Amino acid sequence: MPTSFVTDPADSRLDDYRDLQDRRLNEEGSRFVAESELVVRELLQSGLRVHSVLLTAPRLSALEEVLGEANVLVAPQEILDNVTGFHIHRGCLAIGERPAAAELPAPARALVVLEDLVDVDNLGAMARNAAALGADAIVLSPRCADPFYRKAIRVSMGAVFRMPIVRAAVWPEDLRGLRASGFTLVAAVLDADAVPIERYAPPEKFALVLGSEGPGLSEETKQLCDARVTIPMRAADSLNVATAGAVLLHHLLS
C-alpha cells in the first residue's frame, strides 16, 4: 500500500476531506466520504474504487490487513480535525468512487421502496435493516435523500456499499413499472382499515412501500398499491420509519 505521512493541513491531497461540515460530496459529483473504522473496512472490502484513506497511526495498524493498494494518508488527530472541521473521534476517513447507477437484480423477489424519505439517518438505518433482513434491493423515489451522503453511509454501517440502490427517474410511473413486472406493492400505512401485518400472507414477490415520517405515503402511491398493512400498537401512534420497515420486512420474509 502506498503510504504518505501528512504534516501540513494545507496539503492538496487532503482537499476531498476539507470542511466536511460545510459541504457535501453530493450526487452531482463522483465521490463520497466514508467515516469510522468499521465503515471504511466495509468500503475497502466492497470492490468499489477507493481514492484514498486518511487515518491516524493507531487506525493504520488496525486496518493494515485490508488496505491493499489503497492510497493511504497518515496524519495526527489534530490535522484530521483541522481539515474536516470537526473531531474525527474514530480517526479514520476514506474517499470512495460512487458506483454506476444500479439496476434491480434479475432474481429479486423482495424490494424496499422509499417515497420521499429525506432524512439521511432514516435512509441509512433502512438500508442497514434491508441488508440485514434479506431484501434484494432498495428503490428510491426521485426526492429521497442521497444514500451516499456521509451520515447515511455511517448509519447504514456500510450496507449501501453492498445493497443495490435504484433511483427512480419518474414517479410514480416507475412504481407502476414494478407492479407490471410482477411485484405485489405492499403499502405501509397507519390506516384503521389496513391489514395487521401478522395477518397478512406474504406474496412470493413483493415491494414494501414506505413513506416519510411526517406525511407518510402520498395518496396516489397508496392507490397504486395492491395491499395496505400496518403494525398494531398499544402506547404509541407510530414508529420511526426504519423501525417500522424492519418489523414489516421481517414478517414479509419469514
C-alpha positions as CSV (number, residue, x, y, z in Angstrom):
1,M,0.0,0.0,0.0
2,P,1.4,3.4,-0.9
3,T,1.6,5.3,2.4
4,S,2.4,9.0,3.0
5,F,2.7,10.9,6.2
6,V,1.0,14.3,6.2
7,T,2.1,17.1,8.5
8,D,0.7,20.1,6.7
9,P,-3.1,20.7,6.9
10,A,-2.9,22.7,3.7
11,D,-1.6,19.7,1.7
12,S,-3.6,19.4,-1.5
13,R,-4.0,15.7,-1.1
14,L,-6.4,16.5,1.7
15,D,-8.8,18.6,-0.4
16,D,-11.5,16.0,-0.7
17,Y,-11.7,15.8,3.1
18,R,-11.7,19.6,3.7
19,D,-14.6,21.3,5.6
20,L,-16.9,18.3,5.6
21,Q,-19.4,20.1,7.9
22,D,-19.9,22.9,5.4
23,R,-20.2,20.9,2.2
24,R,-21.1,17.6,0.9
25,L,-19.8,15.3,-1.8
26,N,-23.2,15.1,-3.4
27,E,-24.9,13.1,-6.2
28,E,-23.7,15.6,-8.8
29,G,-20.1,14.6,-8.0
30,S,-18.5,11.2,-8.5
31,R,-17.1,10.7,-4.9
32,F,-18.3,10.1,-1.4
33,V,-16.7,10.1,2.0
34,A,-16.8,7.1,4.4
35,E,-16.3,7.6,8.1
36,S,-15.2,5.3,11.0
37,E,-13.0,2.2,11.1
38,L,-15.9,-0.3,10.6
39,V,-17.4,1.6,7.6
40,V,-14.0,2.2,6.0
41,R,-13.3,-1.5,6.4
42,E,-16.6,-2.3,4.6
43,L,-15.6,0.1,1.8
44,L,-12.2,-1.5,1.3
45,Q,-13.8,-4.9,1.1
46,S,-16.7,-3.9,-1.2
47,G,-14.9,-3.8,-4.5
48,L,-15.7,-0.1,-5.0
49,R,-12.9,2.2,-6.1
50,V,-11.2,3.9,-3.1
51,H,-9.3,7.1,-4.0
52,S,-7.6,7.5,-0.6
53,V,-7.8,6.6,3.1
54,L,-7.0,9.3,5.7
55,L,-6.3,7.9,9.2
56,T,-4.2,8.3,12.3
57,A,-1.3,5.9,13.1
58,P,-3.3,3.7,15.5
59,R,-6.0,3.2,12.9
60,L,-3.3,2.3,10.3
61,S,-2.3,-0.6,12.5
62,A,-6.0,-1.7,12.9
63,L,-6.7,-1.6,9.1
64,E,-3.4,-2.6,7.7
65,E,-4.5,-6.1,6.6
66,V,-7.4,-4.7,4.4
67,L,-5.8,-1.6,2.9
68,G,-4.4,-3.4,-0.1
69,E,-3.3,-1.0,-2.8
70,A,-5.2,2.0,-1.4
71,N,-3.5,5.3,-1.3
72,V,-3.0,5.8,2.5
73,L,-2.5,9.2,4.1
74,V,-1.4,9.1,7.7
75,A,-1.8,12.3,9.9
76,P,-2.1,13.3,13.5
77,Q,-5.5,13.6,15.0
78,E,-5.3,17.4,15.1
79,I,-4.8,17.5,11.3
80,L,-7.8,15.4,10.7
81,D,-9.9,17.6,13.0
82,N,-8.5,20.8,11.4
83,V,-9.1,19.7,7.8
84,T,-12.6,18.2,8.2
85,G,-13.9,20.9,10.6
86,F,-15.0,18.6,13.4
87,H,-13.5,16.0,15.7
88,I,-13.0,12.7,13.9
89,H,-13.1,10.6,17.1
90,R,-12.8,7.4,15.2
91,G,-9.7,8.6,13.5
92,C,-10.5,7.2,10.0
93,L,-12.0,8.5,6.7
94,A,-11.9,7.4,3.1
95,I,-12.9,8.8,-0.2
96,G,-14.7,6.3,-2.5
97,E,-16.0,6.4,-6.1
98,R,-19.7,6.3,-6.4
99,P,-20.9,3.2,-8.2
100,A,-22.6,3.3,-11.5
101,A,-26.4,3.5,-11.4
102,A,-27.7,0.2,-10.0
103,E,-30.3,-2.0,-11.7
104,L,-32.7,-4.4,-10.0
105,P,-31.1,-7.8,-9.7
106,A,-32.8,-10.3,-12.1
107,P,-33.9,-12.8,-9.5
108,A,-35.1,-10.1,-7.0
109,R,-38.3,-11.1,-5.0
110,A,-38.1,-8.7,-2.1
111,L,-37.8,-4.9,-2.5
112,V,-37.9,-1.9,-0.2
113,V,-39.4,1.2,-1.9
114,L,-38.9,4.5,-0.2
115,E,-41.0,7.5,-1.2
116,D,-39.6,11.0,-0.4
117,L,-37.5,9.9,2.6
118,V,-35.3,12.9,3.0
119,D,-33.8,12.2,6.5
120,V,-30.4,10.7,5.9
121,D,-30.4,8.9,9.3
122,N,-33.6,7.1,8.4
123,L,-32.4,6.3,5.0
124,G,-29.1,4.8,6.3
125,A,-30.9,2.8,9.0
126,M,-33.4,1.4,6.5
127,A,-30.5,0.4,4.2
128,R,-28.9,-1.4,7.1
129,N,-32.2,-3.1,8.0
130,A,-32.9,-4.2,4.5
131,A,-29.5,-5.7,4.1
132,A,-29.7,-7.5,7.4
133,L,-33.2,-8.9,6.8
134,G,-32.5,-10.1,3.3
135,A,-34.1,-7.6,0.9
136,D,-32.7,-7.8,-2.6
137,A,-32.7,-4.1,-3.4
138,I,-33.9,-0.6,-2.4
139,V,-35.8,1.7,-4.8
140,L,-35.8,5.4,-4.0
141,S,-38.2,8.0,-5.3
142,P,-36.6,10.9,-7.0
143,R,-36.9,13.2,-4.0
144,C,-35.3,10.8,-1.5
145,A,-32.1,11.7,0.3
146,D,-28.6,10.7,-1.1
147,P,-27.7,7.2,0.2
148,F,-24.0,8.1,-0.3
149,Y,-24.2,11.1,1.9
150,R,-21.6,10.8,4.7
151,K,-24.1,10.3,7.6
152,A,-26.3,8.0,5.6
153,I,-23.3,5.8,4.9
154,R,-22.2,5.8,8.5
155,V,-25.7,4.9,9.9
156,S,-26.0,2.1,7.3
157,M,-22.7,0.7,8.6
158,G,-21.6,0.4,5.0
159,A,-24.7,-1.5,3.9
160,V,-25.1,0.9,1.0
161,F,-21.9,-0.5,-0.5
162,R,-23.5,-4.0,-0.8
163,M,-27.2,-3.3,-1.4
164,P,-28.3,-2.4,-4.9
165,I,-30.0,1.0,-4.6
166,V,-32.0,2.1,-7.6
167,R,-33.1,5.8,-8.0
168,A,-36.4,6.0,-9.8
169,A,-36.4,8.5,-12.7
170,V,-40.2,9.2,-12.9
171,W,-42.6,8.9,-10.0
172,P,-44.9,7.2,-9.6
173,E,-44.7,5.7,-13.1
174,D,-41.6,3.7,-12.1
175,L,-43.7,2.2,-9.3
176,R,-46.3,1.2,-11.8
177,G,-43.4,-0.5,-13.7
178,L,-42.6,-2.6,-10.7
179,R,-46.2,-3.7,-10.5
180,A,-46.2,-4.6,-14.2
181,S,-43.1,-6.7,-13.8
182,G,-44.8,-8.9,-11.2
183,F,-44.2,-7.2,-7.8
184,T,-47.1,-7.0,-5.4
185,L,-47.0,-3.5,-4.0
186,V,-47.4,-3.5,-0.2
187,A,-48.1,-0.1,1.4
188,A,-47.0,0.5,5.0
189,V,-49.7,2.8,6.5
190,L,-51.5,3.8,9.7
191,D,-55.0,3.5,8.2
192,A,-57.5,1.9,10.5
193,D,-58.7,-0.4,7.8
194,A,-55.2,-1.7,6.9
195,V,-54.4,-5.4,7.5
196,P,-52.4,-6.1,10.6
197,I,-49.0,-7.4,9.4
198,E,-49.3,-10.6,11.4
199,R,-52.5,-11.5,9.5
200,Y,-51.1,-10.7,6.0
201,A,-50.0,-13.6,3.9
202,P,-46.7,-12.5,2.2
203,P,-46.8,-12.8,-1.7
204,E,-44.0,-14.6,-3.4
205,K,-42.6,-11.4,-5.0
206,F,-43.3,-8.0,-3.2
207,A,-42.2,-4.4,-2.9
208,L,-42.7,-2.9,0.6
209,V,-43.5,0.7,0.1
210,L,-42.7,3.2,2.9
211,G,-43.2,6.9,3.1
212,S,-41.6,9.7,5.0
213,E,-42.3,10.0,8.7
214,G,-44.4,13.2,8.5
215,P,-46.9,12.8,5.7
216,G,-46.3,9.1,5.1
217,L,-47.2,7.8,1.6
218,S,-48.9,10.0,-0.9
219,E,-52.5,9.2,-1.7
220,E,-51.6,8.5,-5.3
221,T,-49.0,6.0,-4.2
222,K,-51.3,4.3,-1.8
223,Q,-53.9,4.0,-4.5
224,L,-51.4,2.2,-6.7
225,C,-50.6,-0.4,-4.1
226,D,-52.2,-3.9,-4.0
227,A,-52.3,-4.1,-0.3
228,R,-52.1,-1.9,2.8
229,V,-50.5,-3.3,6.0
230,T,-50.0,-1.8,9.4
231,I,-48.3,-2.6,12.7
232,P,-50.8,-2.8,15.7
233,M,-49.6,-0.6,18.5
234,R,-50.6,0.0,22.1
235,A,-48.9,3.1,23.6
236,A,-47.8,5.0,20.5
237,D,-49.5,6.1,17.3
238,S,-46.5,5.4,15.0
239,L,-42.9,4.1,14.8
240,N,-39.7,5.5,13.3
241,V,-39.9,4.6,9.6
242,A,-36.7,2.5,9.7
243,T,-38.0,0.6,12.8
244,A,-41.4,0.1,11.2
245,G,-39.7,-1.1,8.0
246,A,-37.7,-3.6,9.8
247,V,-40.7,-5.1,11.6
248,L,-42.7,-5.3,8.4
249,L,-39.9,-6.7,6.4
250,H,-39.2,-9.4,9.0
251,H,-42.8,-10.6,8.8
252,L,-42.9,-10.5,5.0
253,L,-39.7,-12.5,4.7
254,S,-40.4,-15.0,7.5
